Amino acid sequence: MASPFSGALQLTDLDDFIGPSQDCIKPVKVDKRPGSAVTKIHIEDDGSYFQVDQDGGTQRLEKARVSLNDCLACSGCVTSAETVLITQQSHEELRKVLDTNKTVPPDQRRLVVISVSPQSRASLAARFQLSPTDTARKLTSFFKKIGAHFVFDTTFSRNFTLLESQREFVQRFQGQTDSRETLPVLASACPGWICYAEKTHGSFILPYISTARSPQQVMGSLVKDFFAQQQNLTPDKIYHVTVMPCYDKKLEASRSDFFNQEYQTRDVDCVLTTGEVFRLLEEESVSLAELEPAPLDNVTFVVRPCLHLHFPSPRTHSMSAKELTSHRGGGSGGYLEHVFRHAAQELFGIHVAEVTYRPLRNKDFQEVTLEKEGHVLLRFAVAYGFRNIQNLVQKLKRGRCPYHYVEVMACPSGCLNGGGQLKAPDVPGRELLQQVERLYGMIRVETPEDTPGVQELYRHWLQGEDSERANHLLHTQYHAVEKASSGLNIRW
């Protein structure tokens, strides 16, 4: 069946996925009455289905709609380890938490925090024909109107992902003679890519992948650790929702690595795709364009602790950010550009003013090189989409990968084209993507090193760069998935 997750679930030669269960959801609904004879299904040339009774009579069948809830509840397309409780990953669950907060005593309420990705914001801006800043402020207004307390921008948490990626690359480059598995470094922010790597190539590919957490999971650390301390709350008293451009982020949030055993809570409790936020707006009969804007929140601004869980009014707290900022390097986060510039300066003392991309086999596979006196010092690449990822993996297996670093993303064209982004039936896909890219690029860029609050958090919250605490809260690990045998032996 079609999956809203990345193409990792649709590749050939992935026999680790268990086959469809014998009671898997059927493509059509058959009206079979008790005691009736066995019916047959006939498929016409145009793809329509007809139920053929024993007496020769026919009845046209309606196609069944399979929702994300159905898909995750089925044991067919995803592995048994991914039977995520969809009730924890839906806007209905957010509604339940917001409704519960209105009825329970103060000491049982949860502080609701929503973190919005810049990719989702750009997609919503294109749909409502708003600027990214207006979209951010109106989204803040909407979420607080329905009961959220704080709304953050994950661009801030991406500063830490970029800085940790830069630092990790330099360290591994300088120690490359110790192990053949040090380089290349493969970016780790895309959960679709991580899912594919863990399931298909296991222990071979995992050592190459950066250990830096994605912006979503760094935001989880910020909210459930740093921000919880600010509010004098334990992590389980905060309900953290992220708004993301892809469904795979739901699986990432559900990883056991991001679960706090002491407080029995996840760093990210619920992930909503851009499309699910749009659906929530529709259900509330709200047009984003018509909302009054609200001040942007800043996770680094220390506010008065919430005593006895009497949370500040969504309309009156003063925790404001000056403006939106972004990072250079494209809509997937700019990992290549930031690591490339930093490595060129740190390793070779070369300042790179502009990063020049050279397209190779297609627009989603490009490379960048740093040269001096005819010698290549650094060779980086971007590889978007699973066709390019598979080619990259084959080069690694043959020992012919020429790159030091690769920015890997599962979706063609990267995160702005994620499976959870909004589609427009009356606008061609490429044209819509160009609109989203243009809006995404309107935001002022800022380097992670110069972002206010980042260095202070390294010093006071993380106890310094390369500290044990920084490594624990900003990095993660990966696990090879053993291939499960399927009784039906179906290969997808």
For each residue, the residues with C-beta under 8 A, 3 or more apart:
1: 25 27 66 71 76 77
2: 66
3: 9 10 71 77
4: 68 71 247 273 419 420
5: 8 9 78 192 246 247 248 251 419
6: 9 192 193 195 196 246 247 248 386 410 411 419
7: 10 11 192 385 386 410
8: 5 11 14 192 193 195 196 199 248 386 410
9: 3 5 6 14 17 77 78 492
10: 3 7 492
11: 7 8 14 196 200 386 390 492
12: 491 492
13: 200 491
14: 8 9 11 17 199 200 491 492
15: 483 486 491 492
16: 79 199 200 481 482 483 484
17: 9 14 77 78 79 199 484 486 492
18: 75 76 79 80 484 486
19: 76 486 487 488 489 490
20: 24 74 75 76 77 488 490
21: 24 74 75 76
22:
23:
24: 20 21 74 75 76
25: 1 64 66 70 74 76
26: 29 30 64
27: 1 49 63 64
28: 41 49 61 62 63 64
29: 26 61 62 64
30: 26 39 41 51 61
31: 51 59
32: 36 39
33: 36
34:
35:
36: 32 33 39
37: 53 54
38: 54
39: 30 32 36 51 52 53 54
40: 51 52
41: 28 30 49 50 51 52 61
42: 49 50 51 52 58
43: 47 48 49 50
44: 47 48 49 50
45:
46:
47: 43 44
48: 43 44 60 61
49: 27 28 41 42 43 44 60 61 63
50: 41 42 43 44 58 59 60 61
51: 30 31 39 40 41 42 58 59 60 61
52: 39 40 41 42 56 57 58
53: 37 39 56 57 58 59
54: 37 38 39
55:
56: 52 53
57: 52 53
58: 42 50 51 52 53
59: 31 50 51 53
60: 48 49 50 51
61: 28 29 30 41 48 49 50 51
62: 28 29
63: 27 28 49
64: 25 26 27 28 29
65:
66: 1 2 25 70 71
67: 70 71
68: 4 71 72 86 90 247
69: 72 73 86 90
70: 25 66 67 73 74
71: 1 3 4 66 67 68 74 77 78
72: 68 69 78 82 83 84 86 89
73: 69 70 83 86
74: 20 21 24 25 70 71 77 78
75: 18 20 21 24 78 80 83
76: 1 18 19 20 21 24 25
77: 1 3 9 17 20 71 74 492
78: 5 9 17 71 72 74 75 82 83
79: 16 17 18 82 199 481 484
80: 18 75 83 484
81: 481
82: 72 78 79 251 254
83: 72 73 75 78 80
84: 72 88 89 250 251 254
85: 88 89
86: 68 69 72 73 89 90
87: 90 92 93
88: 84 85 93 254 269 270
89: 72 84 85 86 93 250 253 254 270 271
90: 68 69 86 87 93 94 270 272 276
91: 94 95 272 276 277 279 280
92: 87 95 96
93: 87 88 89 90 96 97 270
94: 90 91 97 98 112 241 270 272 280
95: 91 92 98 99
96: 92 93 99 100
97: 93 94 100 101 110 112 239
98: 94 95 101 102 112 146 147 148
99: 95 96 102 103
100: 96 97 103 104 108 109 110
101: 97 98 104 109 110 112 147
102: 98 99 147
103: 99 100
104: 100 101 108 109
105: 108 109
106: 109 308 309 310
107: 308 309
108: 100 104 105 309
109: 100 101 104 105 106 309 311
110: 97 100 101 237 238 239
111: 149 150 231 233 237 238 239 306 309 311
112: 94 97 98 101 147 148 149 150 238 239 241
113: 148 149 150 151 152 223 227 238 239 240 241
114: 143 148 150 151 152 240 241 242 243
115: 151 152 153 154 157 216 219 223 240 241 242 243
116: 120 121 136 139 151 152 153 154 242 243
117: 120 121 154 215 216 242 243 244 245 415
118: 121 122 132 153 154 155 324 326 440 443
119: 122 123 244 245 274 331 415 416 418 421 436 440
120: 116 117 123 124 243 244 245 273 274 277 420 421
121: 116 117 118 124 125 132 135 136 139 153
122: 118 119 125 126 132 135 331 416 436 437 439 440
123: 119 120 126 127 245 274 416 421 422 436
124: 120 121 127 128 130 135 139 274 277 278 288 422
125: 121 122 128 129 130 131 132 134 135 436 439
126: 122 123 129 422 424 432 435 436 439
127: 123 124 278 422 424
128: 124 125 135 287 288 289
129: 125 126 289
130: 124 125 134 135 138 288 289
131: 125 134 135 439 442
132: 118 121 122 125 135 136 324 439 440 442 443
133: 136 137 323 324 443
134: 125 130 131 137 138 293
135: 121 122 124 125 128 130 131 132 138 139 288
136: 116 121 132 133 139 140 153 296 324
137: 133 134 140 141 293 294 295 296
138: 130 134 135 141 142 288 289 291 292 293 294
139: 116 121 124 135 136 142 143 151 277 288
140: 136 137 143 144 151 293 294 295 296 297
141: 137 138 144 145 291 292 293 294
142: 138 139 145 146 281 284 286 288 291
143: 114 139 140 146 148 151
144: 140 141 147 148 149 151 294 314 315
145: 141 142 286 291 314
146: 98 142 143 280 284
147: 98 101 102 112 144 314
148: 98 112 113 114 143 144 151 241 314
149: 111 112 113 144 311 312 314 317
150: 111 112 113 114 297 299 317 319
151: 113 114 115 116 139 140 143 144 148 296 297
152: 113 114 115 116 156 219 223 297 298 299
153: 115 116 118 121 136 156 296 321 324
154: 115 116 117 118 157 158 215 216 219 242
155: 118 158 159 215 324 325 326 327
156: 152 153 159 219 222 298 299 300 451 453
157: 115 154 160 161 215 216 218 219 222
158: 154 155 161 162 215 218 327 333 448
159: 155 156 162 163 327 448 451 454
160: 157 163 164 213 215 218 448 454 474
161: 157 158 164 165 189 212 213 214 215 218 333 335 474
162: 158 159 165 166 327 333 334 335 338 339 448
163: 159 160 166 167 448 449 454
164: 160 161 167 168 212 213 470 474 475
165: 161 162 168 169 185 187 210 212 335 338 339
166: 162 163 169 170 338 339 342 343 346
167: 163 164 170 171 465 466
168: 164 165 171 172 185 210 211 212
169: 165 166 172 173 185 210 339 342 343 404 405
170: 166 167 173 174 342 343 346 347
171: 167 168 174 175
172: 168 169 175 176 182 183 185
173: 169 170 176 182 183 343 347 404
174: 170 171 347
175: 171 172 178 179 182
176: 172 173 179 182 183
177:
178: 175 182
179: 175 176 182
180:
181: 207 208
182: 172 173 175 176 178 179
183: 172 173 176 208 404 405
184: 208 396 401 403 404 405 406
185: 165 168 169 172 208 209 210 339 404 405 406
186: 197 205 208 209 210 405 406 408
187: 165 190 193 209 210 335 336 405 406 407 408 409
188: 193 194 209 210 211 212 213 214 476
189: 161 212 214 215 332 333 335 409
190: 187 193 194 214 248 332 408 409 410 411 415
191: 194 195 214 246 248 249 251 252
192: 5 6 7 8 195 196 246 248 409 410 411
193: 6 8 187 188 190 196 197 389 408 409 410
194: 188 190 191 197 198 209 252 478
195: 6 8 191 192 198 199 248 251
196: 6 8 11 192 193 199 200 386 389 410
197: 186 193 194 200 201 205 206 209 478
198: 194 195 202 206 478 479 480 481
199: 8 14 16 17 79 195 196 202 481 483
200: 11 13 14 16 196 197
201: 197 204 205 206 393
202: 198 199 205 206 480 481
203: 206 207 480
204: 201 396 397
205: 186 197 201 202 208 209 393 396
206: 197 198 201 202 203 209 478 479 480
207: 181 203
208: 181 183 184 185 186 205 396
209: 185 186 187 188 194 197 205 206 478
210: 165 168 169 185 186 187 188
211: 168 188 475 476 477
212: 161 164 165 168 188 189 474 475
213: 160 161 164 188 217 218 221 474 475 476
214: 161 188 189 190 191 217 218 252
215: 117 154 155 157 158 160 161 189 218 219 333
216: 115 117 154 157 219 220 242 244 249 252 253 268 271
217: 213 214 220 221 252 253 258 267 268 476
218: 157 158 160 161 213 214 215 221 222 473 474
219: 115 152 154 156 157 215 216 222 223 240 242 268
220: 216 217 223 224 240 242 253 258 266 267 268
221: 213 217 218 224 225 226 267 473 474
222: 156 157 218 219 225 226 227 299
223: 113 115 152 219 220 226 227 228 238 240 267 299
224: 220 221 227 228 235 238 240 260 265 267
225: 221 222 228 229 235 461 473
226: 221 222 223 229 230 299 457 461
227: 113 222 223 224 230 231 238 299
228: 223 224 225 231 233 234 235 237 238
229: 225 226 232
230: 226 227 302 303 305
231: 111 227 228 238 303 305 306
232: 229 305 306 307
233: 111 228 237 238 306 309
234: 228 237 263
235: 224 225 228 238 260 263 265
236: 260 263 264 265
237: 110 111 228 233 234 309
238: 110 111 112 113 223 224 227 228 231 233 235 265
239: 97 110 111 112 113 269 270
240: 113 114 115 219 220 223 224 266 267 268 269 270
241: 94 112 113 114 115 148 268 269 270 271 272
242: 114 115 116 117 154 216 219 220 249 253 268 270 271 272
243: 114 115 116 117 120 271 272 273 274 277
244: 117 119 120 216 249 271 272 273 274 418 420
245: 117 119 120 123 273 274 415 416 418 419 420 421
246: 5 6 191 192 249 273 410 411 415 418 419 420 421
247: 4 5 6 68 250 251 273 419 420
248: 5 6 8 190 191 192 195 251 252 410 419
249: 191 216 242 244 246 252 253 271 273 420
250: 84 89 247 253 254 271
251: 5 82 84 191 195 247 248 254 255
252: 191 194 214 216 217 248 249 255 258 271
253: 89 216 217 220 242 249 250 258 266 267 268 269 270 271
254: 82 84 88 89 250 251 266
255: 251 252 258 259 476
256: 259
257: 476 477
258: 217 220 252 253 255 266 267 268 476
259: 255 256 265 266 267
260: 224 235 236 263 264 265 266 267
261: 264
262:
263: 234 235 236 260
264: 236 260 261
265: 224 235 236 238 259 260 269
266: 220 240 253 254 258 259 260 269
267: 217 220 221 223 224 240 253 258 259 260
268: 216 217 219 220 240 241 242 253 258 271
269: 88 239 240 241 253 265 266
270: 88 89 90 93 94 239 240 241 242 253
271: 89 216 241 242 243 244 249 250 252 253 268
272: 90 91 94 241 242 243 244 276 277 280
273: 4 120 243 244 245 246 247 249 276 277 418 419 420 421
274: 119 120 123 124 243 244 245 277 278 418 420 421 422
275: 278 279 420 421 422 423
276: 90 91 272 273 279 280 420
277: 91 120 124 139 243 272 273 274 280 281
278: 124 127 274 275 281 282 422
279: 91 275 276 282 283
280: 91 94 146 272 276 277 283 284
281: 142 277 278 284 286 287 288
282: 278 279 285 286
283: 279 280
284: 142 146 280 281
285: 282
286: 142 145 281 282 290 291
287: 128 281 290 291
288: 124 128 130 135 138 139 142 281 291
289: 128 129 130 138
290: 286 287
291: 138 141 142 145 286 287 288
292: 138 141
293: 134 137 138 140 141
294: 137 138 140 141 144 315
295: 137 140 318 320 321
296: 136 137 140 151 153 320 321 323 324
297: 140 150 151 152 301 319 320 321
298: 152 156 301 319 320 321 453
299: 150 152 156 222 223 226 227
300: 156 452 453 456 457
301: 297 298 319 320 321
302: 230
303: 230 231 312 317 318 319
304: 312
305: 230 231 232
306: 111 231 232 233 309 310 311 312
307: 232 310
308: 106 107
309: 106 107 108 109 111 233 237 306
310: 106 306 307
311: 109 111 149 306
312: 149 303 304 306 316 317
313: 316 317
314: 144 145 147 148 149 317
315: 144 294
316: 312 313
317: 149 150 303 312 313 314
318: 295 303
319: 150 297 298 301 303
320: 295 296 297 298 301
321: 153 295 296 297 298 301 324
322:
323: 133 296 444
324: 118 132 133 136 153 155 296 321 443 444
325: 155 443 444 445 446 451
326: 118 155 440 441 443 444 445 446
327: 155 158 159 162 333 334 338 445 446 447 448
328: 334 337 338 445
329: 333 334 335 336 337 338 355
330: 333 334 337 382 414
331: 119 122 413 414 415 416 436 437 440 441
332: 189 190 335 384 407 409 414 415 416
333: 158 161 162 189 215 327 329 330 415
334: 162 327 328 329 330 337 338
335: 161 162 165 187 189 329 332 338 339 407
336: 187 329 339 340 355 368 380 381 382 405 406 407
337: 328 329 330 334 340 341 355
338: 162 165 166 327 328 329 334 335 341 342 447 448
339: 162 165 166 169 185 335 336 342 343 380 405
340: 336 337 343 344 352 355 368 370 378 380 405
341: 337 338 344 345 352 355
342: 166 169 170 338 339 345 346
343: 166 169 170 173 339 340 346 347 348 370 378 404 405
344: 340 341 347 348 350 351 352 370 377 378
345: 341 342 348 349 350 351 352
346: 166 170 342 343
347: 170 173 174 343 344 377 378
348: 343 344 345 370 372 377 378
349: 345
350: 344 345 370 372 377
351: 344 345
352: 340 341 344 345 355 370
353:
354:
355: 329 336 337 340 341 352 368
356: 368
357: 366 367 368 382
358: 366 367 368 369
359: 362 363 365 366
360: 365 366 367 381
361: 365 388 391
362: 359 365 388
363: 359 366 413
364: 382 383 384 385 388 412 413
365: 359 360 361 362 381 382 383 384 388 391
366: 357 358 359 360 363 381 382
367: 357 358 360 379 380 381 382 403
368: 336 340 355 356 357 358 378 379 380 381
369: 358 376 378 379 380
370: 340 343 344 348 350 352 376 377 378 379
371: 374 375 376 377
372: 348 350 375 377
373:
374: 371
375: 371 372
376: 369 370 371 379
377: 344 347 348 350 370 371 372
378: 340 343 344 347 348 368 369 370 404 405
379: 367 368 369 370 376 402 403 404
380: 336 339 340 367 368 369 403 404 405 406 407
381: 336 360 365 366 367 368 392 403 405 406 407
382: 330 336 357 364 365 366 367 406 407 409
383: 364 365 388 389 391 392 406 407 408 409
384: 332 364 365 388 408 409 410 411 412 413 414
385: 7 364 388 389 409 410 411 412 413
386: 6 7 8 11 196 389 390 410
387: 390 391
388: 361 362 364 365 383 384 385 391 392
389: 193 196 383 385 386 392 393 408 410
390: 11 386 387 393 394
391: 361 365 383 387 388 394 395
392: 381 383 388 389 395 396 401 406 408
393: 201 205 389 390 396 397
394: 390 391 397 398
395: 391 392 398 400 401 402
396: 184 204 205 208 392 393 399 401
397: 204 393 394
398: 394 395
399: 396
400: 395
401: 184 392 395 396
402: 379 395
403: 184 367 379 380 381 406
404: 169 173 183 184 185 343 378 379 380
405: 169 183 184 185 186 187 336 339 340 343 378 380 381
406: 184 185 186 187 336 380 381 382 383 392 403
407: 187 332 335 336 380 381 382 383
408: 186 187 190 193 383 384 389 392
409: 187 189 190 192 193 332 382 383 384 385 414 415
410: 6 7 8 190 192 193 196 246 248 384 385 386 389
411: 6 190 192 246 384 385 414 415 417 418 419
412: 364 384 385 417
413: 331 363 364 384 385 416 417 433
414: 330 331 332 384 409 411 417
415: 117 119 190 245 246 331 332 333 409 411 418
416: 119 122 123 245 331 332 413 421 433 436 437 440
417: 411 412 413 414 421 433
418: 119 244 245 246 273 274 411 415 421
419: 4 5 6 245 246 247 248 273 411
420: 4 120 244 245 246 247 249 273 274 275 276
421: 119 120 123 245 246 273 274 275 416 417 418 436
422: 123 124 126 127 274 275 278
423: 275 429 432
424: 126 127 427 432
425:
426:
427: 424 431 432 435
428: 431 432
429: 423 432 433
430: 433 434
431: 427 428 434 435
432: 126 423 424 427 428 429 435 436
433: 413 416 417 429 430 436 437
434: 430 431 437 438
435: 126 427 431 432 438 439
436: 119 122 123 125 126 331 416 421 432 433 439 440
437: 122 331 416 433 434 440 441
438: 434 435 441 442
439: 122 125 126 131 132 435 436 442
440: 118 119 122 132 326 331 416 436 437 443
441: 326 331 437 438
442: 131 132 438 439
443: 118 132 133 324 325 326 440
444: 323 324 325 326
445: 325 326 327 328
446: 325 326 327 450 451
447: 327 338 450 451
448: 158 159 160 162 163 327 338 451 454
449: 163 454 455
450: 446 447
451: 156 159 325 446 447 448 454
452: 300
453: 156 298 300 456 457
454: 159 160 163 448 449 451 457 458
455: 449 458 459
456: 300 453 459 460
457: 226 300 453 454 460 461 462
458: 454 455 461 462 464 465 470
459: 455 456 462 463 464
460: 456 457 463
461: 225 226 457 458
462: 457 458 459 465 467 469 470 473 474
463: 459 460 467 468 469 470
464: 458 459 467 470
465: 167 458 462 470
466: 167 470 471
467: 462 463 464 470 471
468: 463 471 472
469: 462 463 472 473
470: 164 458 462 463 464 465 466 467 473 474
471: 466 467 468 474 475
472: 468 469 475
473: 218 221 225 462 469 470
474: 160 161 164 212 213 218 221 462 470 471
475: 164 211 212 213 471 472
476: 188 211 213 217 255 257 258
477: 211 257
478: 194 197 198 206 209
479: 198 206
480: 198 202 203 206
481: 16 79 81 198 199 202
482: 16
483: 15 16 199
484: 16 17 18 79 80
485:
486: 15 17 18 19 489 490
487: 19
488: 19 20
489: 19 486
490: 19 20 486
491: 12 13 14 15
492: 9 10 11 12 14 15 17 77
